[in-house]
Amino acid sequence: MIRLLVVEDSALMRKLLGTVFAAEGDFEVGFARDGVEALGMIAAFRPDVVTLDIHMPQMDGLTCLDRIMVEHPCPVVMVSSLTAEGAEETLTALDMGAVDFIAKPGGAISLNIEDLAPRLVEKVRIAATIRLRRSLRLAERIRLAAAPRPGTAVVAPPPRRVPTPVSTGLVLVGSSTGGPPALDALLSVLPADFPWPIVIAQHMPGSFTGPLARRLDRLCALTVSEVTAPVALAPGHVYVAKGDADVLITRRAGRLTVMAAPASREHLWHPSVDRLVRSALQHAPATSLTGILMTGMGNDGAVAMTALQGAGGRTIAEAEETAIVWGMPGELVRLGGAGQVLPLERIAAGLLELAA
């Protein structure tokens, strides 16, 4: 049995979620109305997973999450709204240690629970398998390790520069569950003058990827933006695919360009990593491409990156020891398409070696 604690201030939502998990047959479900009650229950109930609403009376979800991570670490799936504010709070929660999130559907919850239920059950089942200690706040640990020791000179990062066209290299990154803090850990180590553009397909709703791009832009020396219109690729820039859509590499006026495209029905996850990589192979030599597949459930990107490596490109899979979910990178390894298998804290260094 999977022991699940549902922390939710809405009595209707508690009832609906209780019905959803009771129907599965292998969940033992406890309920808390707010963060204070949840903290009082966790030690005795000892849940395998917690679903945690963000907006609650007495103690909000972020405060409760921080206490859980310190006092009783266990996998937490946040339940968030699709608003811009909800996206910012969810990204903060992921950085604090939550392993995943589910976005509440708009409108009447009771009318949309059937759409929400399958994805929520899948996410909770995956969360129950996660060994939290390997990935908890890894981005913070990487930045701490990279910080100068006391007594050493602090060198200011190079200023952001005016971009110039580049065609010698392109980095394609795919991630899903656990991706936002992993992207933070990867990008925050790269210098502002990194010579290749980076395009990211992170599985997320459309209202979340803009806040994600802005958050990453604040945290790293590179210039990070969401892809909302066709733009020529430039060094020192990171392009985050818009959620609920796909992102493609093409050529315009002889220059490599990134653009958003409607989500393809042929692909299960969006933005699709497979579609991103295959579009790049159509418009750039494989030898100029580097694919990085990081934490995430499923297998998106594994087949396309295996084809990339077979055509002469370079690929890096995140190692199981740091991936929150070793689905996508694990499938790349299983297919024999991983040129390197690196723990998250080594991926940026590996990328810098390739660029050199």
N, C-alpha and C positions, 0 to 999 in steps of 0.2 A: 504493500500500500504506500502511496505517496501522501505524506502529511502536508497539507496546504493550509496556510493561514491567509484569509481574505480580509484585508484592512480597507474598509469602505464605509463612508458616513451615510450613504443612501440606503435606506432599508429595502427599497425596491431592487437596487443593484445587488445587494447582498443576497436577496431571495433568488434573483435570476441566475447569479453566478453559482449559488448553491445547487440549483436545479441542473445547470450545465455539468458541473463536476460530479454530482451524484449519478447522473446518467452514464458516466464513464465506467463506474463500477470498481475502480481501483484507487479512489481518492478518499482520504479521511480529511474532512474540511472543518476548520475552526473559523470563527468570525470575530472581528474587532471593529468597533464603530469609529475609532480614531487612533492616533498614534500613541496616546497615553495608555489606552486599553491594550493595544498591540504589544507594547513593551512589557506590560504586566503579564501577558499570556505566553510570550515566546519561551521563557525559561522552562515553563512547565509543559507546554505543548510540543516544543522542540520541532518546529516545522522543517520539512525538506525544502520548501519554497514559500515565499511570501509574495502575494500580489498587493501592491501598495498604491492607493490613490494619492494624488499630490495635494489636492485641496480638501482639507478637513479641519474641523474646529479643534480647539485646545492645542493640538500639536500637528503642524502641517507635515506632509509626506517627506519633504527633504530633511527636516529636523529628525523625524523618526528614522529615516534611512541612515543618517549619520550615526545615530545611537545604535542601530542594529549592527552596522559594520564594525563598531568599536566593541560593543558588549556581547553580541551573539551573532557573529558573521554567518550569513547563509544567503543563498541566491535570492535576489529580489527582482521581480518583474514589475515595473511601474505601469500604472494605468493613467493615461494622459489624455487631455483634450487635443484637438487638431488645430488649436489657435496658435498664433505666433508666441504668445506668452507660455502656452503649454509646451511648445517646442523648446524654448530656452530652458525651462525648468527641467524638462526631460533630459536634455543634454547635460545639465548640471548633475542630475541624478546618476547618469551613466558614468560621468567622471568621478563621482563619489563612490562608485562600486556596484550600482545596480547592473544586472547582467543583460537586461533587455527591457522592452517596453511594448505596450499595446495601446493603440490610439482608440479612444471611444468613438463610435460612430455618431454623426450628428443626428439631431431630432430625437424622437422618443426612443429611449434605450430599449424598452420592451418590444418595440417593433423591429429593432435592428440586432437583437441579441443573437439570432440565428446566423447572421453574417459575421459577428464578432467571435462566436464560440469556437469554431474549428481552429482558428489561428491562435486564440488564447490558450486552448488546451495543448496545442502543439508547442507553444512557447514555454508553458509551464512544465511539460514533460521534458523538454530539452534542459530547462533550468535545473530540474531535479538531478540531472547527471553531472552538473558542472562542479568541478573541484575549485572552489572559490579562491583558495590561498595562492594559487599560481598566477592569478591575473589581477588581484585586487589592487587598484590604484597604481598600475604599472607605469603609466605615463608620469606620475609624480616621482616615482623611484628613478626613472630614467633621467628626468631633468635634474634630480638631486645628484645623481652620479656624475652628470656632465657639468655640474656647477664647479667653479674654481674653488680650490682649497683655501682656507684662511691664510693670508699672507702672500698670496699670489696676485699678480696684476690682473685686473679685469679689462679685457679687450672688448670694446664696443662692437656689435655686429655690423657688417658692411651695410651702408644705406641701400634702400631699394633703388634700383636703377631703371632707366627708361628701356623697355624691352626692344629687342631687335629680332627679326625673323630667324628661325632656327629650323634646320632639317636634319641635323646629325644625330638626334636622339629624341626619344619620346618614352615616357613612363606611363604605364597603364595599371591602375590599382583597382582591385575588387575587394569588397568587404561587405559583411552583413551583421549578424548578431555579434555585439561586442566591438563593432567597427569604429564608432566615434572616438573612444579613448585610444584605440590602436592607431588611428590616423593621427591623433594628437601626438602620440609617442613617436611615430615615424617622421612627421613633418617638422616638429619642434627642434629636431637635431640638425636639419639640413640648413646650410647657409643661404643667405639672400641671393648669392651669385651662383646657385646651383645651375648648371648649364642646360638642363633639359626641362621642357614643360612636363607637367604631371596631370593626368586626367583620372578622376576618381569616379567609380560607380559604386555608391553605397546604397544598399537597399533601405529606402525610407519613404514615408509619405511626402507629397509635394510641399506641404507646409513646414516641413522640418529641415529640408536641405539648404534653404536660404540662411536660417539661423546657424546651421552647422558650418556653412562656409564663412559666415561672419565671425563665428567663434574661433575657428582655425586661423583666420586672418589675424585675429588679435594675439593668438598664442605663438605664432611662428614668424620667422623673418621673411618667408616667402609671401607673395601676394596671392591671396586665395579669393576666388569668386565663384558664384553659382552660374551655371551655363543656362542663360535664358534666351540668347540670340547667337547667331554664328559669330565666332571671333577667331582671328588668326592666333595660332599657338606661339608663345614666346617663352624664353628662358626665365627662370625665377618666378614663374607663375604656376598656380595650381587651379585646376578647373573641376568643380564639383558638379556632377550631373544632377539635374533637377529631378526630384522624386516623382513617382507615379508616371514617369516618362522614360525614354531611353536617351543615350548620348552616342553620337557617331563622330568618327574622324573622316574628313573629306578633304578635297583640295579646291581652293578658290583662287583664281589668278596665280596659280602655281605654288600657293602657300598652303601648308597643312592648317586645317581649320577644324574647330570643334563646334558641334551644333546639337541642339536638342531635337528629338524626334518623338512622335507619338509612340506609346508603349506597344511593342509587337505582341500579337496574340500567340505567336509561336514560342514565346519565352515565358517561363513561369514567374520569374523574379524581375523586379524593376527598381532602379535602372539596371538593365541587363549587362553583366560583365562579358558574357559570351558575345553579345552583339557589338559591344564596344571594341573588343579585341579583333573580331573578324573584319570590322570596318577599317581598322587601322592597317590590317594586313592587305587590304585592297588598295591602299593609297600610300603606303610607305614600305621600304624594304624591311623584311623581317629582321635583318641584322641591325637595324637602327632602333628596334623596339625592345623594351624591357617590361615584362609583366610581373606584377606582385599580387599574390592571392593571399589574403589574410583571413582572420577569423570570420566564421559564418556557417549557418546550417545550410544543408543542401549541397549542390555541386556546380552552381553557376560559375562559369569562367574556367572550369577545369579542362573541358574538352578543347575550347578555343586556345587556351594557353599551352596545352600540349601540342596543338598544331603549330603555334608560334615557335615553340622550342624546336620542333621538327624541321621548321623552315629556316632555322639559323638564328632565331631570336634568343633572348635570355629570359629566364624565369626564376622567381624566388617564391617559395611557399613558406608561410609562417609555421614554425615548429609547434608540435602538439603541446609542448611544455608551457607555452605562453598563450596559445589560442584559447579564448573563452569557449568556442565551439570549433572543433577541428574537422568540420564537414567539408567546406570548400577547399582549403589547402590540403586536407588529408586526401581528398579525391584526386587532386593534381599529383600528389606523391604516388598514389596507387596506380595512376595511369602512366607513370614514368615520365611525366612532363615537367618535373621540378628540377631545374638546373642546380639550385641550391635550396636547402632547407635550413632556415635560420630562426632563432628565437627573436621575438619582436625587438628587443634592445640591440640586436645586431643587424637588422635589415637596413637601416639608414647607412651604417658603415659599409655594408655590402654594396649598396647602391652608389655610394660615393666612389668606391673602388672601381666599379664598372664605368662610371662617368669619367674617371681619370684615365 
